[in-house]
Amino acid sequence: MKLYDAAISSAAARVRIAVALKGLAVERIPVEIVGAGAENRRPAYLDVNPQGLVPALVTDDGVLLTQSLAIVEYLDEAHPQPPLLPPDAATRAWVRAFVLAVLAETHAVVTPRVVNHLATLPGADESTAPSWRRHWTEVGIDALEALLARRHAATPSRFCAGDAPGLADVFLYPQALNAGRVGLPLARWPQIEAIVTRLADMPAFADNAQATLPR
Ligand SMILES: N[C@@H](CCC(=O)N[C@@H](CS)C(=O)NCC(=O)O)C(=O)O
């Protein structure tokens, strides 16, 4: 398999973590996504992913996949051990709701392309982008903490939805590290801090997400 990847990308980190949890091998193809040297909007990469985003994965059969959730679910279906989704339908639905709260309602509104555009709008100044990023990170992670608190009050577990790391943890970890990048220590979210601290002890997580644990 080949992974179009950027070390700083939390979306790509989800795939790197899933690959590591599954014990799979993947050839990483770095794609520059920031600054003047950015390659992801050039025709060569748009041929790979018309959205111009990382990650993208080419399977062993030569099929090209995009979107981290679709890629991680593909890996889980193609390589079922260890499973990333729980066995019962209701917990699977909870996990998917949590993952969507990370990718659609938190990550999607603070990605560089959104924040960079905001900074060009009339009335924006140097505080607009950092303030937007911090606000939506806080709103997003507050919601994740509330979802976890409610679940764990009824069904305590070491990780998001069980005693082994799964899909929700794969998505939570890189997003939680992003909070540190915008100056938000994890201590304000005790459920998340406890889980992320456990995940940080696992090489599949620690070695595949860029940034250190925010304290
Ligand atoms: N929903 C997508 C998001 C992908 C995404 O936003 N990737 C970012 C890096 S974290 C990217 O490629 N940004 C480049 C750009 O915005 O130009 C996924 O989960 O794969």
The ligand as an SDF file (V2000), in Angstrom:
LIG
                    3D

 20 19  0  0  0  0  0  0  0  0999 V2000
  -11.9980   15.0820    5.8800 N   0  0  0  0  0  0  0  0  0  0  0  0
  -10.6790   14.8750    5.3640 C   0  0  0  0  0  0  0  0  0  0  0  0
   -9.7970   16.0610    5.7680 C   0  0  0  0  0  0  0  0  0  0  0  0
   -8.4530   16.0330    5.0880 C   0  0  0  0  0  0  0  0  0  0  0  0
   -7.7010   17.3300    5.3470 C   0  0  0  0  0  0  0  0  0  0  0  0
   -8.2710   18.3860    5.6260 O   0  0  0  0  0  0  0  0  0  0  0  0
   -6.3590   17.2170    5.2470 N   0  0  0  0  0  0  0  0  0  0  0  0
   -5.5430   18.3970    5.4410 C   0  0  0  0  0  0  0  0  0  0  0  0
   -4.3690   18.0860    6.3430 C   0  0  0  0  0  0  0  0  0  0  0  0
   -4.9000   17.6520    8.0010 S   0  0  0  0  0  0  0  0  0  0  0  0
   -5.0000   18.8770    4.1080 C   0  0  0  0  0  0  0  0  0  0  0  0
   -4.6500   18.0710    3.2550 O   0  0  0  0  0  0  0  0  0  0  0  0
   -4.9270   20.1950    3.9260 N   0  0  0  0  0  0  0  0  0  0  0  0
   -4.3770   20.7750    2.7550 C   0  0  0  0  0  0  0  0  0  0  0  0
   -5.1030   22.0070    2.3290 C   0  0  0  0  0  0  0  0  0  0  0  0
   -6.0770   22.3770    2.9740 O   0  0  0  0  0  0  0  0  0  0  0  0
   -4.7010   22.6160    1.3450 O   0  0  0  0  0  0  0  0  0  0  0  0
  -10.1130   13.5530    5.8930 C   0  0  0  0  0  0  0  0  0  0  0  0
  -10.5300   13.1570    6.9800 O   0  0  0  0  0  0  0  0  0  0  0  0
   -9.3050   12.9080    5.2100 O   0  0  0  0  0  0  0  0  0  0  0  0
  1  2  1  0
  2  3  1  0
  2 18  1  0
  3  4  1  0
  4  5  1  0
  5  6  2  0
  5  7  1  0
  7  8  1  0
  8  9  1  0
  8 11  1  0
  9 10  1  0
 11 12  2  0
 11 13  1  0
 13 14  1  0
 14 15  1  0
 15 16  2  0
 15 17  1  0
 18 19  2  0
 18 20  1  0
M  END
$$$$
